[in-house]
């Protein structure tokens, strides 16, 4: 049982890193030269789905970490 939780925590952590790195920050090279483009906009489509997936993965990571703490 401990090995299953250990491998699931590693898998969730790798997926979490990938989800965080895939998110678009919105500040590219144009911000360096003064064109910040500070426009308020809502998340739509893939960006919203990726944001929701990141939140779900964080909750799973914390829950698996707490379960790992109780089992150990």
C-alpha distances in whole Angstrom, upper triangle without the diagonal:
4,5,5,6,9,10,11,12,15,16,17,18,20,21,22,25,26,27,29,31,32,33,37,39,42,44,45,48,50,49,50,54,54,53,50,50,49,49,47,45,42,39,39,38,35,35,34,31,30,31,29,26,26,26,23,21,22,20,17,17,18,15,12,14,14,11,10,13,12,9,10
4,5,5,6,9,10,11,12,14,15,17,19,20,21,23,25,26,27,29,30,32,36,37,40,42,43,46,48,47,48,52,52,51,48,49,47,47,45,44,41,38,39,37,35,35,34,31,29,30,28,25,25,25,22,20,20,19,16,15,16,14,11,12,13,10,7,10,10,7,8
4,5,5,6,8,10,11,12,14,15,17,18,20,21,23,24,26,27,29,31,34,36,39,41,41,44,47,46,47,50,51,50,47,48,47,47,45,43,41,38,38,36,33,33,33,30,28,29,28,25,24,25,22,19,20,20,17,15,17,16,12,13,15,12,10,13,14,11,11
4,5,5,6,9,10,10,12,14,15,16,18,20,21,22,24,26,27,29,33,34,38,39,40,43,46,45,46,49,50,49,46,46,45,45,43,41,38,35,35,33,31,31,30,27,26,27,25,22,22,22,19,17,18,18,14,14,16,14,10,12,14,11,10,14,14,12,13
4,6,5,6,9,10,10,12,14,15,16,18,20,21,22,24,26,27,31,32,36,37,38,41,44,43,44,47,48,47,44,44,43,43,40,39,36,33,34,32,29,29,29,26,24,25,23,20,20,20,17,15,15,15,11,11,12,10,7,9,10,8,7,10,11,9,11
4,6,5,6,9,10,11,13,14,15,17,19,20,21,23,25,26,30,31,35,36,37,40,42,41,42,46,46,46,43,43,42,42,41,39,37,33,34,33,30,30,29,27,25,25,24,21,20,20,18,15,16,16,13,11,13,12,9,9,12,10,7,11,13,11,11
4,5,5,6,9,10,11,12,14,15,17,18,20,21,23,25,28,30,34,35,36,38,41,40,41,45,45,45,42,42,41,41,40,38,36,32,33,31,28,28,28,25,23,24,23,19,19,20,18,15,16,17,13,12,14,14,10,11,14,13,11,14,16,14,14
4,5,5,6,8,10,11,12,14,15,16,18,20,21,23,27,28,32,33,34,37,40,39,40,44,44,43,40,40,39,39,37,35,33,29,30,28,25,25,25,22,20,21,20,16,16,17,14,11,13,13,10,9,12,11,8,10,13,11,10,14,15,14,15
4,5,5,6,9,10,10,12,14,15,16,18,20,21,25,26,30,31,32,35,38,37,38,41,42,41,38,38,37,37,35,34,31,28,29,28,25,24,24,22,19,20,19,16,15,15,13,10,11,12,8,6,9,9,6,7,11,10,9,12,14,13,14
4,6,5,6,9,10,11,12,14,15,17,19,20,24,25,29,30,31,34,36,35,36,40,41,40,37,37,37,37,36,34,32,29,29,28,25,24,25,22,19,20,20,17,15,17,15,12,13,14,11,9,12,13,10,10,14,14,12,15,17,16,16
4,5,5,6,9,10,11,12,14,16,17,19,23,24,28,29,30,33,35,35,36,39,40,39,36,36,36,36,34,32,30,27,27,25,22,22,22,19,17,18,18,14,14,16,14,10,12,14,11,9,13,14,11,12,16,15,14,17,19,18,19
4,5,5,6,9,10,10,12,14,15,17,21,22,26,27,28,31,34,33,34,38,38,37,34,34,33,33,31,29,27,24,24,23,20,20,19,17,15,15,15,11,10,12,10,7,8,10,7,6,10,11,9,11,14,14,13,16,18,18,19
4,5,5,6,9,10,11,12,14,16,19,21,24,26,26,29,32,31,32,35,36,35,32,33,32,32,30,29,27,24,25,24,21,20,20,18,15,16,16,13,11,12,12,8,8,11,9,7,10,12,10,11,14,15,14,16,19,19,19
4,5,5,6,9,10,11,12,15,18,20,23,25,25,28,30,30,31,34,35,34,32,32,31,32,31,29,27,24,25,23,20,19,20,18,15,16,16,13,12,14,14,10,11,14,12,10,14,16,14,14,18,18,17,20,22,22,22
4,5,5,6,9,10,11,13,16,18,22,24,24,27,30,29,30,34,34,33,30,30,30,30,28,26,24,21,21,20,16,16,17,14,11,13,13,10,9,12,11,8,10,13,11,10,14,15,14,15,18,19,18,21,23,23,24
4,5,5,6,9,10,11,15,16,20,21,22,26,28,27,28,32,32,31,28,28,27,27,26,24,22,19,20,19,16,15,15,14,10,11,12,9,6,9,9,6,7,10,10,8,11,14,13,14,17,18,18,20,22,23,23
4,5,5,6,9,10,14,15,18,20,20,23,26,25,26,29,30,29,26,27,26,27,26,25,23,20,21,20,17,16,17,16,12,13,14,12,9,12,13,10,10,14,13,11,14,17,16,16,19,21,20,22,25,25,25
4,5,5,6,9,12,14,18,19,19,22,25,24,26,29,30,28,26,26,26,26,25,24,22,19,19,18,15,14,15,14,10,12,14,11,9,13,13,11,12,16,15,14,17,19,18,19,22,23,22,25,27,27,28
4,6,5,7,10,13,16,18,19,22,24,23,25,28,29,27,24,24,24,24,22,20,19,15,16,15,12,11,12,10,7,8,10,7,6,10,11,9,10,14,14,13,16,18,18,19,22,23,23,25,27,28,28
4,5,6,9,10,14,15,16,20,22,21,22,26,26,25,22,22,21,22,21,19,18,15,17,16,13,11,13,12,9,9,11,10,7,10,12,10,10,14,15,14,16,19,19,19,22,23,23,25,28,28,29
4,6,8,10,13,14,14,17,20,19,20,24,25,23,21,21,21,22,22,20,19,17,18,17,14,12,15,14,10,11,14,13,10,14,16,13,14,18,18,17,19,22,22,22,25,26,26,27,30,31,31
4,6,9,12,14,14,17,19,19,21,24,25,23,21,20,21,21,20,18,17,14,15,14,11,9,12,12,8,10,13,11,10,14,15,14,15,18,19,18,21,23,23,24,27,28,28,30,32,33,33
4,6,9,12,13,16,18,17,20,22,22,21,18,18,17,17,17,15,14,11,13,13,10,7,10,10,7,8,11,11,9,12,15,14,15,18,19,18,21,23,23,24,27,28,28,30,33,34,34
4,6,8,9,13,14,14,16,19,19,17,15,14,14,14,14,13,13,11,12,13,11,8,11,13,10,10,14,14,13,15,18,18,18,21,22,22,24,26,27,27,30,32,32,33,36,37,38
4,6,8,11,12,11,14,17,16,15,12,12,12,13,13,13,13,12,14,16,14,11,13,15,13,12,15,16,14,16,19,19,19,22,24,23,24,27,28,28,30,32,33,34,36,38,38
4,6,10,10,9,12,14,14,12,9,9,9,10,11,11,12,12,14,16,15,11,14,17,15,14,18,19,17,19,22,22,22,25,27,26,28,30,32,32,34,36,36,37,40,41,42
4,7,7,6,9,11,11,9,7,8,9,11,13,14,16,15,18,19,18,15,18,20,18,17,21,22,20,22,25,24,24,27,29,28,29,32,33,33,35,38,38,39,41,43,43
4,5,6,8,10,11,10,9,10,12,14,16,16,18,18,19,21,19,16,20,22,19,19,23,23,22,24,27,26,26,29,31,30,31,34,35,35,37,39,39,40,43,44,44
4,5,5,7,9,9,9,11,14,16,19,19,22,21,23,24,22,20,23,25,23,23,27,27,25,28,30,30,29,33,34,33,35,38,38,38,40,43,42,43,46,47,47
4,5,6,7,5,6,8,11,13,17,18,20,21,22,24,23,21,23,26,24,24,27,28,27,29,32,31,31,34,36,35,36,39,40,40,42,45,44,45,48,50,49
4,5,5,5,4,7,9,12,15,17,20,20,22,24,24,21,23,26,24,23,27,28,26,27,31,30,29,33,35,33,35,38,39,38,40,43,43,43,46,48,48
4,6,7,8,11,13,16,19,21,23,24,26,28,26,24,26,29,26,25,29,30,28,30,33,32,31,35,36,35,36,39,40,39,42,44,44,44,48,49,48
4,6,8,11,14,17,20,22,25,25,27,29,28,26,28,31,29,28,32,33,31,33,36,35,35,38,40,38,40,43,44,43,45,48,47,48,51,53,52
4,6,9,11,14,17,20,23,24,26,29,28,25,27,30,29,27,31,32,30,32,35,35,34,37,39,38,39,42,43,43,45,48,48,48,51,53,52
4,6,9,11,15,17,20,21,23,25,25,22,25,28,26,25,29,30,29,30,34,34,33,36,38,37,38,41,43,42,44,47,47,48,50,52,52
4,6,9,12,14,17,18,21,23,23,20,22,25,24,22,26,27,26,27,30,31,30,33,35,34,35,38,39,39,41,44,44,44,47,49,49
4,6,9,11,15,16,18,21,21,18,20,23,22,21,25,26,25,26,30,30,30,32,35,34,35,38,39,39,41,44,44,45,47,49,49
4,7,9,13,15,17,20,21,18,19,22,21,20,23,25,24,24,28,29,28,30,33,33,33,36,38,37,39,42,42,43,45,47,48
4,6,10,12,15,18,19,16,17,21,20,19,22,24,23,24,27,28,28,30,32,33,33,36,38,38,39,42,43,43,46,47,48
4,7,10,13,16,18,15,15,18,19,17,19,22,21,21,24,26,25,27,30,30,31,33,35,36,37,39,40,41,43,45,46
4,7,9,13,14,12,12,15,16,14,17,19,19,20,22,24,24,26,28,29,30,32,34,34,36,38,39,40,42,44,45
4,6,10,12,9,9,12,13,12,13,17,17,17,19,21,22,23,25,27,27,29,31,32,33,35,37,38,40,41,43
4,7,8,6,5,9,10,8,10,13,14,14,17,18,19,20,23,24,25,27,28,29,31,33,34,35,37,39,40
4,6,6,5,8,10,10,11,14,15,16,17,19,21,22,24,25,27,28,29,31,33,34,35,37,39,40,41
4,6,5,6,9,10,11,12,14,16,17,18,20,22,23,24,26,27,29,30,32,33,34,36,38,39,40
4,5,5,6,8,10,10,12,14,15,16,18,20,21,22,24,25,26,28,30,31,32,34,36,37,38
4,5,5,6,9,10,11,13,14,15,17,19,20,21,23,25,26,27,29,30,31,33,35,36,37
4,5,5,6,9,10,11,12,14,16,17,18,20,22,23,24,26,28,29,30,32,34,35,36
4,5,5,6,9,10,11,12,14,15,16,18,20,21,22,24,26,27,28,30,32,32,34
4,5,5,6,9,10,10,12,14,15,16,18,20,21,22,24,25,26,28,30,31,32
4,5,5,6,9,10,11,13,14,15,17,19,20,21,23,25,26,27,29,30,32
4,5,5,6,9,10,11,12,14,16,17,18,20,21,23,24,26,27,29,30
4,5,5,6,9,10,10,12,14,15,16,18,20,21,22,24,26,26,28
4,5,5,6,9,10,10,12,14,15,16,18,20,21,22,25,26,27
4,5,5,6,9,10,11,12,14,15,17,18,20,21,23,24,26
4,5,5,6,9,10,11,12,14,15,16,18,20,21,22,24
4,5,5,6,9,10,10,12,14,15,16,18,20,21,22
4,5,5,6,9,10,10,12,14,15,17,19,20,21
4,5,5,6,9,10,11,12,14,15,17,18,20
4,5,5,6,8,10,10,12,14,15,16,18
4,6,5,6,9,10,10,12,14,15,16
4,6,5,6,9,10,10,12,14,15
4,5,5,6,9,10,11,12,14
4,5,5,6,8,10,10,12
4,5,5,6,9,10,11
4,5,5,6,9,10
4,5,5,6,9
4,5,5,6
4,6,5
4,6
4
